[in-house]
Amino acid sequence: MLPHAPSSVAVARKRLSSELNASGVYESVVDDACVILSELLSNALRHARPLPSGQVRVTWSQKGDCLEVAVSDGGAMTEPRRGPGTLSSLGGRGLGIVEALTEGWGVRHEDGATTVWARINAPHTVSANGSTPHRAAHAVAPELSELPDPQDRPNGKAVNGARHGVITGRAYPA
C-alpha cells in the first residue's frame, strides 16, 4: 500500500527494481518492468480515486518466467483503455507503452477496487553451473539463439491478443 501521491511512483519502482535484480531477472527486463509499473501507477494517480484507505495498492508476483505487475485504485468514471497517443498530444501514450512492452494487460474489478495488471516475460539469468545468481549485476543479455521461438509456445494460444513466450525489451512502441 502506498500513498495516493506522485512520490509513490519512485518508491514503487525502487522496490520492484531491487527485488527483481536480487532474484536474477535480466536487467533489460527489470527496466521494462519499472517502466510498466510507472505507467500503471501514474495512470491510477492521475485518473482514479484512491482506495477507501486513501492509498493505492501496488503488487507484483512471479511464477516461473511470468511476472505480473498490478496497481489497484478506487476506480474512475471511465474504464482504463489505450488512448490514441498522437505526436501532438501531451499524454495518452501510457497504456500504448504498456501494451508494447508486455505479453498482455487488462482490468479487473473486485471489492470496490479497480486493478490494472500487466504481464511480462521475465526470464532469470543462469550461471555456468545452472543456478540462478542472487544478483543480476553480472548478467549479460541473452544471445538470440537462446531466446525462445514464439512458435514454441506449449498451447500456441494468445492471451488478450498477446503471445506468451516472446521476450520483449523495446523501450518504445513499434
N, C-alpha and C positions, 0 to 999 in steps of 0.2 A: 504494500500500500504506500502510495506516495501522495504528497500534496497536489492539489489541482492547481499547479503553478509551473511556469516555464522552467524554473530551476530543476524540476524533476527530470527533464529530458537528459541533462548531463549526468545526473545521479544514476539513472537507469542505464544509460549507455556504458558508464564506467563499470557498473556491477556486471552487466552482460558480458562485456569485453573481458573482464577479469576472469569470470567463470569459464567462458569458452576457451580462452587462452590456457588456463590451468588444466582443462580437460584434453588439450591437444588438438583442437579443431584448427584447420588451416587458417592462416592469418587473413587471407583474402575473403574467406567465408565469414570470419569474425567481423571484418569491415562491413560486408554486405548486411549481416545480421544487425549491426549497430545502426546502419542507415535505415533499415526497415523499421526497427524499434523507434527511431527518432521520428519517422514519418507517421507511424500509427499513434504515438503518444502526442505529437504536435497536433494532429487532427483532432484527437479527443479533447485536448486543452482548448483548441480554437473553436470547435463546432459543437461540443456537447457539454451537458451539465456534469458536475461531479456526482459520484455515488452519494447516497444519503449521509455517509460519514464525512463528506466534504473532500474526499480523496479520489484517486484513480487507482485501479489495480493493474499492475504490470506483472506478467508471468512469462516464463519460458520453460519448456521441457524438451528433453531429447530422448528419443527412442531409436537406438541404432544410429543411422546417419540422418535421421529426420529431426529437424529442430522446429518446434512450433513456438512462435512469439505471439503474445496476445495482450491487448490493452482493453480493460473494461471501464466503462464510464456510466453515467446516469442517463444516457440517451440524448437524443436531439429531436428536433421537429422533422428532420429528414433522415433518410437511410444513407449510410456511407456508400458512396459509389465513385467510380473513376470519373474525373472531370475531363473536359476537352484539353486543357493544358496547352493552349496555343502559344506561339512565340511571343505575342504581345501581352499575354495575361500575366498578372503579378503572382498568381497562385494556381492551384488546380492540378499540379503535377504529382502530388504526393502519392496517391494510390496508383498512378501510372508507373512511378518508380518502383513501388512495392510489387506491382504486377510483373515488371521486367526482371526483378531480382529473385522472385520466388517461384516455387513449384505451384503455388496457388494461395489464394486468400479468400476470406469470407467473413460473414457476420453471423453472430449467434445472439439471440435474445433470451435471457433467463433471469429469473428472480429480480426483476426490476433493473437489470443491467444490460447494456449493450456491449458485446465483446467483438472486437475486430481482431481476427487472427491471420497469421501468415505462416506458411511452411516453406522451409528452405532445406536443401540438401546440404548437410554439414558433416562431411567425412572427417575422420581424425587422421593425423599423420601417424605413420607407423615406422618404428626404428628398424635397424637391420636385423635385430633378434625377434622381430614380430610383435613387440609390445608397443603400446601407445605411450609416448612420453608424457611427463607431467606438465610440461610447458611447451607451448607452440613456438617459442622464441627461436628454436633450432629448426623449425620446419622449412621445407622448400616447397615450391609449387610443384604439383604432380606433373609428370611427363604426360603428353597427350595420349600415349599408348596405355597409360594407367587409368584413364578416365573410362567410366562405363559407357557402353554404346546405348543410346536411347532405345534401340530395338531390343535390348536385353532385359527389359522390364519383365518381372515374373508374370504379370497378368496382362501386360500390354495396354492397360486402360489408363485413361486420363482422369484426373480429379479436378473438378471445377475448370475444365478446359486446359489444365496444365499437366505436363508429364512429370512423373516421378522417376528418379534415377539419372537425371541430367544435371550435371554440375554447372552452375552459373556463377559468374564472377564479374559481370558487367557493372560498370559504375554508372552507365547511362542507359536509358531505354533504347531499344533498337529501332 
